[in-house]
Amino acid sequence: MVVIRTPKADILPAYTTCPLSVDILETVRKSFAIGAFAHFHPRVELLIHDRPNFHNKPHHEIRNILDAEGQTGPFLLLEERTEGQDAVWYITSPEAAKAEAEEGVESFKHHEGETPLLRMWIKVADVPLEHDNLEIGNSNILETLQSTGLEYPYDAHAEQLRAFTLGENFQTDHSFVPPAFIIAEDDEVEVSYDLKDRRHISLGRGPPDMVVRLKEEVAVREGLKVEWHPSSKEEDGTWELQMSYDLESERWRRHVPPQR
């Protein structure tokens, strides 16, 4: 039996800052799922909370409350504009905000009596990928905010009228879809030593001596493409492979939430 190895997904909490209907919350969930490739195996999942004590409360106060509760990671805030723009506020960790604030008044405006707050108005579908980029240092939030027209120095009180977007359609652009890391039994794979099956793979010193792929019926069943990949048999007789999802497979298509 093929096992798709799924890393444990991060949980990104979200909070409402005003009463929102179930339909609006469902739209947010679907948009987030599209950007997170939730029909595969997302690295980040959304968990929406409705805490009435957060309604109409300034964002820096919400950040302070969560910090006091030991929840110091990034989070999202949903507001009245969320319905019309399909966007949310992304609030960074306090460490990220303080790091930017320490750069000085040239880049970060301080408000007396307030802890530094770093926030971004962002399209919901773009949150998962941008969250990953920010967490691993591939993106700088102040540079990102400049692309939306926000003026320097950054001011947490400034209005952000235009939501940041990567400008990608995650349902048609497949370049962002992560690979599938699988474990397959010996009778589920085919092995080839033929150069025509190996020549397209380079390991630095030429093609591998051997390549492996799932049998066609197994790949179809699991929603994976039939492709040759380098691998070697494990001591327990199984094979570990990095595969590509077959995006046309009914297994995955039936989980794709419809776009709004």
C-alpha positions, 0 to 999 in steps of 0.5 A: 500500500502506498503511503504519502508522507505528510508533514504536520501542518502549521495551524494559523489562527484567525479571529473575527473583529466583528460579527461575520456570517457563516457564509463569509467565514466559509468563503474565507475557508475556501479561499485559504484552502485554494492557496494552501493546496488543501486538497493535497497535503497543506503545510498550513491550516486555518482555524477561525475563532470568534472571540467577542472580546476581540470585536472592535478592538485595536489590533495592537491590543489583540496582539497584547492579549494573545501574547499574554496568553502565550500565543506569540505566533502570527495570526489573521484578523477578519473584519467588515472589509473581508467580505468585499475584498476577500482579504484579511489582516496578517499580524506577524509575531512580536519578534518580527515586529520588534526586529523591524522596529529596531531598524529605526524611525527611517523604516518604522514609525513608533507610537508611544505606549504601544508595542510594535505591531507589524500587519499586512492587508492581504488576499486570503488565497495568498496567505499560505504561501506568503506566510511560508515565505515570511517564516523562512525569510524568503520575503520581507513584509515591509518590502511587500507592503511597499508594493501595495503603495504604502508609504515609508516609514511603516506606520501600523496605524496607516490605512492599507486600502489595497490588499497585497496579492502575489497575482497568481491563480493557484487553481491554474498555475501548478508550479506552486504545487508541492511534490508528494513524498511516498513510500511504496511496496516492492510489488507496486513499482517498476525498476528500469536500467534502460538509458532512455528512462534515465537520461533525463535525470541528472545527479551531477555526474550523469544519470543514475544507474537505476530509476523507479516508478509506480506501476500505472494502475497504482499511480492512477489509484493514488492520484500520482503521475507515472514518472521515472525517479531515482531511488533505492530499496530500503532495508525493509523492502520498500521504496521512497519516492518523490512524485508529482501529483496528477492534477487531473486525477479525480481523487484530487479534483473532487476536493477542490473548493469552488472559487467565489 
